[in-house]
Amino acid sequence: MPLYEYECKQCAYKFEELVSSNVTTVVCPRCSSTETRKLLSVFAATTSGGGDTAPSCSRPGCGRPGFS
């Protein structure tokens, strides 16, 4: 089940909820209102390695596809 972020339209409480695909109504855990809206979730992207994004050579175009 995916985890979604919601905001209650009645009390403005923001919360997360595990929701299956057949659920149509999400209830606010603070005020029990069914007037909630799904928020756009933000995700984090990480890189592996030392975070160094510089090419390993100093020639122009080095490290870019199609350039050698």
C-alpha positions, 0 to 999 in steps of 0.5 A: 500500500502506498503512503500518501500525504493529506491535509484536512480541509476542516482543521488544516491538519497534515497527516500521512496515511497508508491507502489501498487502491479501493479507498475513496474516503480518508478520515482526518485523525484529528477531527474525524472530518472526511473533507481531506485532500491528497497533497503532492509528495516531495521525494529526495534523490541521493547520489552514490559516490562522493558527490563529485560530479566533475568529469574525470578529464579536463578536455571540453566535452569529456564525460558527455555522451557522444563526445570523446 
